Amino acid sequence: MKTVTIPVKQGRLLLDQELLKEAGIEGSSEVAVEKGRIVILPLLSKEAKEALLRFGKDAPEGRWDKASEQHDEYLYRRKQ
């Protein structure tokens, strides 16, 4: 990961084209704003979005209750 310092001028942050190219961001992008950080992501293709929406649709029924909450117990036999 590359880290650079970019000054904010007149309330704007200007990113160099080479930096965007290096990150694989061309054209429009998606910007996610969270407390303390801004994340810039390349837009997903239509095919990629459709694949993500299909992901898990045909998954078999799970066999454990609260698997995400009790994964240590299920995976490592440790009681919480």
C-alpha positions as CSV (number, residue, x, y, z in Angstrom):
1,M,0.0,0.0,0.0
2,K,1.3,3.4,-0.9
3,T,0.6,6.4,1.4
4,V,0.9,10.0,0.2
5,T,0.1,13.3,1.8
6,I,-2.3,15.5,-0.2
7,P,-3.1,19.0,0.9
8,V,-6.7,20.3,1.1
9,K,-7.0,23.5,-0.8
10,Q,-10.1,25.7,-0.6
11,G,-12.0,22.7,0.9
12,R,-11.1,20.4,-2.0
13,L,-8.9,17.4,-2.3
14,L,-7.3,17.0,-5.7
15,L,-5.9,13.5,-6.5
16,D,-3.2,13.2,-9.2
17,Q,-4.2,11.2,-12.3
18,E,-1.2,8.9,-11.9
19,L,-2.3,8.0,-8.3
20,L,-5.8,7.1,-9.6
21,K,-4.3,5.1,-12.5
22,E,-2.1,3.2,-10.1
23,A,-5.1,2.3,-8.0
24,G,-7.0,1.1,-11.1
25,I,-9.6,3.9,-10.8
26,E,-10.6,5.4,-14.2
27,G,-13.7,7.4,-15.1
28,S,-16.4,7.5,-12.3
29,S,-15.8,6.0,-8.9
30,E,-17.7,5.2,-5.7
31,V,-16.8,7.3,-2.6
32,A,-17.6,6.0,0.8
33,V,-17.5,8.5,3.7
34,E,-17.0,7.2,7.2
35,K,-16.0,9.0,10.4
36,G,-12.3,9.6,10.1
37,R,-11.8,8.3,6.5
38,I,-12.9,8.5,2.9
39,V,-12.6,5.4,0.7
40,I,-12.5,5.8,-3.1
41,L,-13.4,2.6,-5.0
42,P,-13.6,1.8,-8.7
43,L,-17.2,1.3,-9.9
44,L,-18.1,-2.4,-10.3
45,S,-19.2,-3.6,-13.7
46,K,-22.8,-4.6,-14.3
47,E,-21.6,-8.3,-14.4
48,A,-19.8,-8.0,-11.1
49,K,-22.8,-6.4,-9.4
50,E,-25.0,-9.2,-10.7
51,A,-22.6,-11.9,-9.5
52,L,-22.4,-10.3,-6.0
53,L,-26.2,-10.3,-5.8
54,R,-26.4,-14.0,-6.8
55,F,-23.7,-15.0,-4.3
56,G,-25.2,-17.3,-1.7
57,K,-28.7,-17.5,-3.3
58,D,-28.3,-21.2,-3.8
59,A,-26.4,-22.0,-0.6
60,P,-27.7,-24.9,1.4
61,E,-29.5,-24.4,4.7
62,G,-27.1,-24.0,7.6
63,R,-27.0,-26.5,10.4
64,W,-25.8,-24.4,13.3
65,D,-27.8,-21.8,15.2
66,K,-26.0,-18.4,15.7
67,A,-23.0,-19.5,13.7
68,S,-21.6,-16.0,13.4
69,E,-21.9,-15.4,17.1
70,Q,-20.6,-18.7,18.3
71,H,-18.0,-19.5,15.7
72,D,-15.2,-20.2,18.3
73,E,-17.4,-22.9,19.8
74,Y,-18.2,-24.5,16.5
75,L,-14.7,-24.3,15.0
76,Y,-12.5,-24.7,18.0
77,R,-14.8,-26.4,20.5
78,R,-14.3,-23.5,22.9
79,K,-17.2,-22.2,25.0
80,Q,-17.5,-18.5,25.3
